[in-house]
Amino acid sequence: YGTMGVNELGNLEIGGCDTVELTKQFGTPLYVYDIELIRNRARSFLRTFKNLQINGQVAYASKAFSTIAILEIMNEEGLSLDVVSGGELYTALKANFPTEKIHFHGNNKSYPELEMAIDCNIGCIVVDNFYELGLVDEICKRKNKQANILLRVTPGIEAHTHEYILTGQEDSKFGFDLQNGQAKEALQKSLELSTVNVLGVHCHIGSQIFETRGFIIAIEKIYDHLINWKTDLQYEPKILNVGGGFGIRYTDSDHPMEPENYVEAIIHEVSKQVETHNLLMPEIWIEPGRSLVGDAGTTLYTIGSQKEVPDVRHYVSVDGGMSDNIRPALYQAKYEAIIANKVLEATEETVSIAGKACESGDMLIWDIALPKAEAGDVLAVFCTGAYGYSMASNYNRLPRPAVVFVEQGHAKLVVKRETYEDLIKLDLSLQEVVKK
Ligand code: LLP
């Protein structure tokens, strides 16, 4: 786990900072990010492209965790950025992310969102459907501009963890289907428009993928069509974006590959296709989210009440839960945890970690062996860096936790803890409504 260690007090350390001290300084629940680990991951993705002498872009999928500070780190490391909404784009603009390196995704981008993207000269819009193509054309005409676009295609493959599913008849809300000619029609239409410049093709086959096979099959399928597009439409893509989805290790039962192994396999397959069919080698773009930030994040909670159900279960409750990590409740996601102030103590009992929301389903971890837990102990849940904060809610009017970046012994508060005042700041009382 990156820069994690144990100090002389037996406390968990991340980035050279004592996590128990962090909880005293910033309170709990607290998301702590190991920035050195994120930098190393970013660098190893970039190095893989460089070593294989392939032109490409590594775009951080900011849906995994979007805040101004993390986007500043990604920019420092030379990554590009994938945004999926006006809100994510706004965050990127506020982080001064170079707009030419931002890619805009989404299956239902609104007119104002597209306008915002075109106004800031965004690097490219990943066009998802015919309606959107029409909107982009209209906005560009009105503003006398041209937009760079990628066409999102659905190759009829869904990959998750070990399985990938070939779906002959694609049933997905995203993208233009390759199989039924939709994608070719979209390309033909786009090529006729003077308002767009078709840089290439995009596909994304799934998330938390442990094997390279799904990517390879998707690339094969795309090339089956690219050969035909070259013959019929004299079109060859300058860019092939294969999306993200590289898996990470949440628990011992996860066996992902090293991030760079996915990239090597992808580059190898594209090179093979290009040679076989005598096509141009495109730039290869990838969009990792989880694999850049997932295992760099740890959530620190304070342990409170406990309940023993004799012979059945021992519940240990923490001061957060589904409001800061919806993944166990939503996906039955599994996590590992330790007591951060008792790292060197032997495990004593098997307990289940409950969140504090008023819902029986708010359980963070079922059956985990821990040292004897007492009120006031700090529980550290690992690998919460992706889709934790970004999917957090105010359910039960729980304020969202603070986020701290740790690196080389320094801790920086990068997102403040929400206050009760924040929780009601958009509310209007009936009295005010009457007045207006
Ligand atoms: N590119 C596109 C077009 C995507 O839709 C996604 C994720 C990514 C890149 C980044 O995928 P990653 O490298 O992070 O796997 N909330 C779910 C994950 C949803 C992923 C949606 N799309 C979770 O918590 O597991």
Boltz pocket constraint, residues with backbone or C-beta under 6 A from the ligand:
constraints:
  - pocket:
      binder: B
      contacts: [[A, 61], [A, 64], [A, 82], [A, 105], [A, 204], [A, 206], [A, 207], [A, 208], [A, 243], [A, 244], [A, 245], [A, 246], [A, 287], [A, 288], [A, 289], [A, 290], [A, 291], [A, 327], [A, 331], [A, 386], [A, 387]]
      max_distance: 6.0
